[in-house]
Amino acid sequence: MKRRAGKIFAATVLVLLTTPWRCPAEDPGTVTLMTHDSFDVSKEVVAAFEKAHNLRVEFLKSGDAGAALVQAILSKENPMADVFFGVDNTFLTRALEADIFEPYESPLLAQIPDALELDPENRLLPADYGDVCLNYDKKWLARKGMEPPESLEDLAKPAYKGLLVVQNPAVSSPGLAFLLATVGRFGPDGYLDFWKKLRANDVLVASGWEDAYYGHFSAASRGGRPVVVSYASSPAAEVHFAESPPPEAPTAAVTGNGSTFRQIEFVGILKGAENPEGARKLVDFMLDTTFQEDIPLRMFMFPANRSAKLPPVFVEHARKAPDSSAAVSPRDIDAHREEWIEAWTATVLR
């Protein structure tokens, strides 16, 4: 037994002497990012962060933006992640009043326009933005000899009867944004009159963006609706994903005359984060140009960092709404969101 024990001891020493030793401090830590299901980032971008900071990023996708926020609020005493991405300005006030985010004044804020910074305490920092607006099928309208709509008011004209498909604002993020565009354009006392006109003009309500765009929009399906609610970046996506990129986009966005609503998405550090230092590094990275320049062709939003360069397809085919776009404050949205949705449902669906 003693001889056998001696052999085992000698073998153990040999293994220890010949195995490279790693200091525990060299082992990568983990930083967890909680986000909505539509979040997307290139693997090489994540790898660049992990290599630069010796950290491993874990992603926790948690449904749509609203559902993910609810989970973060319910787990505030025992946070599920270190960083949260995906709160937009339609849920901003709710997120801040839940008191689940730590203030963090990232040095990268110097590269982000003040107009996108909606939280003066820097609990939620702007990461990207996009304009929800009407998109139309150029060829369909040209074949009919029709001019494209230039404003929301055009949609109520007899010529556009049965041509528009929208999303249900009760279950769809762009649907809610478009409802808010009508509130911003016509006011809380006038938006329902506009929707009554759309209902009389045979507006079609789809459950969500995919159903509307790929199920009914004539430019992307066999559907017969040449006008759809989408994003000002959607024409760029049509070109980018085409098997043979066309010289011009088959669709176009309507961004003038107060017809859009700007969605801004934010990132923030959750209170009680297990890795607050890693969380700050990740937030800085997400606001810096490497991550920001990955946003357009992954999530088809505009980067918040003004120093980030846009890909050529965005420069040529995506549009930004002018400063005169319809606006509703985050506080008004939070105070009246459910009221406006219920009134819309009663007016349009019942």
Secondary structure as GFF3:
##gff-version 3
##sequence-region A 1 350
A	DSSP	alpha_helix	2	18	.	.	.	ID=ss1
A	DSSP	three_ten_helix	24	26	.	.	.	ID=ss2
A	DSSP	beta_strand	29	35	.	.	.	ID=ss3
A	DSSP	alpha_helix	43	53	.	.	.	ID=ss4
A	DSSP	beta_strand	55	61	.	.	.	ID=ss5
A	DSSP	alpha_helix	65	74	.	.	.	ID=ss6
A	DSSP	beta_strand	83	88	.	.	.	ID=ss7
A	DSSP	alpha_helix	92	97	.	.	.	ID=ss8
A	DSSP	beta_strand	101	102	.	.	.	ID=ss9
A	DSSP	three_ten_helix	107	111	.	.	.	ID=ss10
A	DSSP	three_ten_helix	114	116	.	.	.	ID=ss11
A	DSSP	beta_strand	125	137	.	.	.	ID=ss12
A	DSSP	alpha_helix	138	143	.	.	.	ID=ss13
A	DSSP	three_ten_helix	152	156	.	.	.	ID=ss14
A	DSSP	three_ten_helix	158	160	.	.	.	ID=ss15
A	DSSP	beta_strand	164	167	.	.	.	ID=ss16
A	DSSP	alpha_helix	173	186	.	.	.	ID=ss17
A	DSSP	alpha_helix	191	200	.	.	.	ID=ss18
A	DSSP	beta_strand	204	206	.	.	.	ID=ss19
A	DSSP	alpha_helix	209	215	.	.	.	ID=ss20
A	DSSP	beta_strand	227	231	.	.	.	ID=ss21
A	DSSP	alpha_helix	234	240	.	.	.	ID=ss22
A	DSSP	beta_strand	251	254	.	.	.	ID=ss23
A	DSSP	beta_strand	261	270	.	.	.	ID=ss24
A	DSSP	alpha_helix	276	287	.	.	.	ID=ss25
A	DSSP	alpha_helix	289	292	.	.	.	ID=ss26
A	DSSP	alpha_helix	295	299	.	.	.	ID=ss27
A	DSSP	beta_strand	302	303	.	.	.	ID=ss28
A	DSSP	alpha_helix	312	317	.	.	.	ID=ss29
A	DSSP	alpha_helix	330	348	.	.	.	ID=ss30
###
